[in-house]
Amino acid sequence: MNIYVGNLPFNITEEDLKAMFEEFGNIESIKLISDRFSGQKKGFGFVEMPDNSEADRAIKALNGRLVNGKNIKVNQANPGGKRQSKPKRH
């Protein structure tokens, strides 16, 4: 399962994320998103966990956790990276 991790402190590393998630199971990959021009981290990333039940436990345990002064947001990533659109008002 691909997991979205948002509202991350800018000083967090992939190793920090790995330490948080690996207590719940195996991690396939970790990707912190950075601005392609400045290299500055954007405050979110993705963790891929092959076992869905382990991923669900990680989401439930880590969503809202305080990390370096920020409550992180953890949920299942939208497949294909498409943002959900809000219904248009007429």
C-alpha positions as CSV (number, residue, x, y, z in Angstrom):
1,M,0.0,0.0,0.0
2,N,1.2,3.5,-0.8
3,I,0.9,5.8,2.2
4,Y,0.8,9.6,2.0
5,V,2.6,11.3,4.9
6,G,2.0,15.1,5.1
7,N,2.6,18.1,7.3
8,L,6.1,16.9,7.9
9,P,8.8,19.1,9.5
10,F,11.2,20.3,6.8
11,N,14.2,18.8,8.7
12,I,12.9,15.2,8.7
13,T,14.9,12.6,6.8
14,E,14.0,9.4,5.0
15,E,15.8,7.6,7.9
16,D,13.5,9.3,10.4
17,L,10.4,8.2,8.4
18,K,11.8,4.6,8.1
19,A,12.3,4.5,11.9
20,M,8.7,5.6,12.5
21,F,7.1,3.1,10.0
22,E,9.3,0.0,10.4
23,E,7.9,-0.7,13.9
24,F,4.7,-1.7,12.0
25,G,6.2,-3.9,9.3
26,N,8.3,-4.1,6.2
27,I,8.9,-1.0,4.1
28,E,9.4,-1.2,0.4
29,S,10.3,2.4,-0.3
30,I,10.3,5.9,1.1
31,K,10.2,9.1,-0.9
32,L,10.3,12.6,0.5
33,I,9.2,15.2,-2.1
34,S,11.5,18.2,-2.7
35,D,11.2,21.2,-5.0
36,R,13.0,20.4,-8.2
37,F,14.7,23.8,-8.5
38,S,15.6,24.7,-4.9
39,G,15.9,21.2,-3.4
40,Q,13.8,22.4,-0.4
41,K,11.6,19.7,1.0
42,K,7.9,20.3,0.5
43,G,6.8,18.8,3.8
44,F,5.3,15.6,2.5
45,G,6.3,12.2,1.2
46,F,5.2,8.6,0.5
47,V,5.9,5.3,2.2
48,E,5.3,2.0,0.4
49,M,4.4,-1.0,2.6
50,P,3.8,-4.3,0.9
51,D,1.5,-5.7,3.6
52,N,-1.9,-3.9,3.7
53,S,-2.7,-4.9,7.3
54,E,0.7,-3.6,8.5
55,A,0.1,-0.4,6.5
56,D,-3.3,0.1,8.1
57,R,-1.9,-0.3,11.5
58,A,0.8,2.3,10.7
59,I,-1.8,4.7,9.4
60,K,-4.0,4.4,12.5
61,A,-1.1,4.7,14.9
62,L,0.8,7.5,13.2
63,N,-1.9,9.8,11.9
64,G,-1.9,12.9,14.1
65,R,1.3,12.0,15.9
66,L,3.4,15.0,17.0
67,V,6.7,15.1,15.2
68,N,9.1,17.9,15.8
69,G,6.2,20.2,16.8
70,K,3.9,19.3,13.9
71,N,1.0,16.9,13.9
72,I,1.6,14.7,10.8
73,K,-1.1,13.5,8.5
74,V,-0.9,9.9,7.5
75,N,-3.4,8.2,5.1
76,Q,-3.6,5.9,2.1
77,A,-2.3,7.7,-1.0
78,N,-4.7,8.3,-3.9
79,P,-3.8,5.9,-6.7
80,G,-2.2,7.5,-9.7
81,G,-1.4,10.7,-7.7
82,K,-4.6,12.3,-8.8
83,R,-6.1,14.9,-6.5
84,Q,-9.7,14.6,-5.6
85,S,-11.6,17.4,-7.1
86,K,-14.2,19.3,-5.1
87,P,-17.7,19.4,-6.6
88,K,-18.3,22.6,-8.5
89,R,-21.0,24.9,-7.2
90,H,-23.4,26.5,-9.7
